[in-house]
């Protein structure tokens, strides 16, 4: 047994006081004369022995009461094996307080965050004034990487607010250990106060420093039903003014019970565009469609509103997109514009096509074209090939129709690095396209009804494409023998269409076929190279946009009412990277401003990892955070967090037991005094 305040043991000298009182207690005797005391002498001797025993018992109870009272002030304890001989050393304690959205849940003591604040203060109260504390939250702010006194710690705890950030428990403990490891010679401890949602854990067990014990204080949270919008996307990649649009919304029911008639509302630029009501089975995900139209050209700020109580932090989902008055296209030819392509895209005012010779391509402007068609170019230069590869990698769509008499090695140099099958040899076999892939997105919604024997393009001669089975391409048309006629391939963020025939009457009748116009229109409309509809706070720390031409004096800023964020810019080939460094904390729509003009609009949403209000059990926590001295503590037990600290860091404290025993001894003394009256005057009997 050891003592926290051994100086109080000097108080044991006070035990001499009741002993002295009992030894020198003066008793007065009253004489009563009797003529015969033969029988009274025996009675007096018996009563005197009994009274001496009672006095000794009272003395014992008083001494014990005083002894245990002194011991209570000295705070005795039985040291724990992990922290023996470390009590008198300075403690460095890291306390993590979960301030994610799930901590808004209400319990008997208010919100979980209120309870977490109180528990954190109780923890600090369990240590001495010389100990130092780190306060950490999901925000991972730079101010959290310093040590605080107890008073400073209390002040910082009161400032904790709900944050959209959500970290894994491994990240949290690593952050705590990184600071504690800079404090040699101190007793280090880690506390994590959280409701411990299941999303805190990754698939691997948490790795901890065996020399730093980890205490997990679990707050009791009630499981609540919750439905949220996980994601959304538009069916069409290109948006034209007044056109009909379809928005696919992914709804997720995190509860076990079915959610019925969940109202869903779509608001664009402050105007309600669509309204729906959906029913979702328990623990399931489903996609639903919201249709709308009547958009004007320009940036669109959309918001999906979901009415789902009592959990409301994930009831709003934001997205942005741009409606272009015209779609720019680039047609690269070998010197003579292809009359078929010019006729197709020139007949619709929505398409703004630009024709250029392959030797006069402005590489700096390639990123501004969502769709590029390369046709009738006999030999592709190295520079053009490299720029087109970068263009596709960044998300552009490239359609290639080889030239008559093409230089096949130059086509191979362009296509092979992108993972696309390339023309190998010229074949003079005549035939007809055998199959059409109606499951391809290119042909969806084109045919009202396809005849059993459709008239497909006739082929006079063609380029045989390489057949590397490892390349993940999709066949749009096939000739007999599974020879590809037209196929598309995903490369980087973009898409490449490769044709086995030039747009030349000597090779096929494709330019005159009824499928040619809808085919080219659909390829162009599916090629929208736009920024993502939304970003996730805490996950998308950098954003790639179209190139922003900015000088040293040009100010690029992200603006939301009452908030201005200045990002770091990094120019790279074909795009600009913006770094926000955890400056975005609130969901909503932000304007990306270049000087005083809007360059684009960006939508940020909270991570949906907090939406699943399922929690880890004590056994799951012990398994996931293994360690000899790591403990899982429940915040709902009879002990306060202050008592928990003493038990975890010091061992078994005994001062409460000493205080109870002292009170019991005082009570025993009172009973002895009251029932046996030992202080009553003694009577001396004389003859």
Buried (B, 14 or more C-beta within 10 A) or exposed (E): EBBBEEEBBEBBEEBEEBEEEBEEEEEEEEEEEEEEBEEBEEEBEEEEEEBEEBBEBBBBBBBBBBBBBBBBBBBBBEBBEBBEEBBEEBBBBBBBBBBBBBBBBEBEEEBBBBBBBBBBBBBBEBBEEEBBBBBBBBBBEEEBEEBBBBEBBBEBBEEBEBBBBBBBBBBBBBBBBEBBEEBEEBBBBBBBBBBBBEBBBEEEEBEBBEEBBBBBBBBBBEEBBBBBBBBBBBBBBBBBBEBEBBBEBBBBBBBEEEBEEBEBBBBBEEEEBBEBEBEBEEBEEEEBEBEBEEBEBEBBBBBBBBEBEEBEBBBBBBBBBBBBEBBBBBBBBBEEBBEBBBEBBEEBEBBBBBBBEBEEBEBEEBBEBBBBBBBBBBBBBEEBBBBBBBBBBBBBBBBBBBBBEBBBEBBBBBBBEBBBBBBBEBBEEEBBBBBBBEEBEBBEEEEEEEEEEEEBBBBBBBBBBBEEEEBEBBBBBBBEEEBBBBBBBBBBEBBBBBBBBBBBEEBBBBBEBEBBBBBBBBBBBBBBBBBBBBBBBBEBBEBBBBBBEBEEEEEBBBEBEEEEBEBEBEEEBBBBBBEBEEEBBEBBBBBBBBEEEEBBBBBBBBBBBBBBBEBBEEEBBBEBBEBEBBBBBEBEEEBBBBBBBBBBBBBEBBBEBBBEBBBBBBEBBEEBBEEBEBEEEEEEBEE
